Amino acid sequence: MRRELGEAPAERMLAEAQQVLPTPAGRRAVLLTLRRAPDPPHRATVADRMPPPAPTEWTPQ
């Protein structure tokens, strides 16, 4: 979190997470931590090189 958000926002979020608040009946607290996969390196694909559609290919609107 510190790397993605910075020191101060991460500390605020951690402090908030440590607070003990009343829990509604029938509920329990759950904490999920997710990691996004790194973005793959960009490489040109066929769609990146396609020419614009010909005038006859336009859909009338």
C-alpha positions as CSV (number, residue, x, y, z in Angstrom):
1,M,0.0,0.0,0.0
2,R,2.8,2.4,0.8
3,R,4.4,2.0,-2.6
4,E,1.1,2.5,-4.4
5,L,-0.6,5.2,-2.3
6,G,2.3,6.8,-0.4
7,E,3.2,6.8,3.3
8,A,0.5,9.1,4.7
9,P,-2.6,7.6,2.9
10,A,-1.4,4.1,3.7
11,E,-0.9,5.0,7.4
12,R,-4.5,6.5,7.5
13,M,-5.9,3.4,6.0
14,L,-4.1,1.1,8.4
15,A,-5.2,3.2,11.4
16,E,-8.8,3.1,10.2
17,A,-8.6,-0.7,9.7
18,Q,-7.4,-1.1,13.3
19,Q,-10.3,0.7,14.8
20,V,-12.8,-1.5,16.6
21,L,-16.3,-0.5,15.5
22,P,-19.6,-2.0,16.4
23,T,-20.5,-5.0,14.1
24,P,-24.1,-5.3,12.9
25,A,-25.8,-8.5,14.0
26,G,-25.0,-11.4,11.7
27,R,-22.1,-9.7,10.0
28,R,-18.3,-10.2,10.4
29,A,-15.4,-8.1,9.1
30,V,-13.4,-9.4,6.2
31,L,-10.2,-8.0,4.8
32,L,-9.2,-8.8,1.2
33,T,-5.8,-7.9,-0.2
34,L,-5.4,-8.2,-4.0
35,R,-2.4,-7.9,-6.2
36,R,-2.8,-6.8,-9.8
37,A,-0.7,-8.7,-12.3
38,P,1.9,-6.6,-14.0
39,D,0.9,-5.1,-17.3
40,P,2.3,-7.1,-20.2
41,P,4.8,-5.3,-22.4
42,H,3.0,-3.6,-25.3
43,R,3.5,-5.1,-28.7
44,A,1.9,-4.1,-31.9
45,T,-1.0,-6.3,-33.0
46,V,-3.0,-6.5,-36.2
47,A,-5.7,-4.2,-34.7
48,D,-3.0,-1.5,-34.0
49,R,-2.1,-1.4,-37.7
50,M,-5.5,-1.6,-39.4
51,P,-6.4,1.2,-41.7
52,P,-9.6,3.2,-41.1
53,P,-12.8,1.8,-42.6
54,A,-13.6,2.6,-46.2
55,P,-16.5,5.1,-46.7
56,T,-18.7,2.1,-47.8
57,E,-18.1,0.4,-44.5
58,W,-19.5,3.2,-42.3
59,T,-22.7,2.4,-40.5
60,P,-25.4,5.1,-41.2
61,Q,-26.6,6.8,-38.0
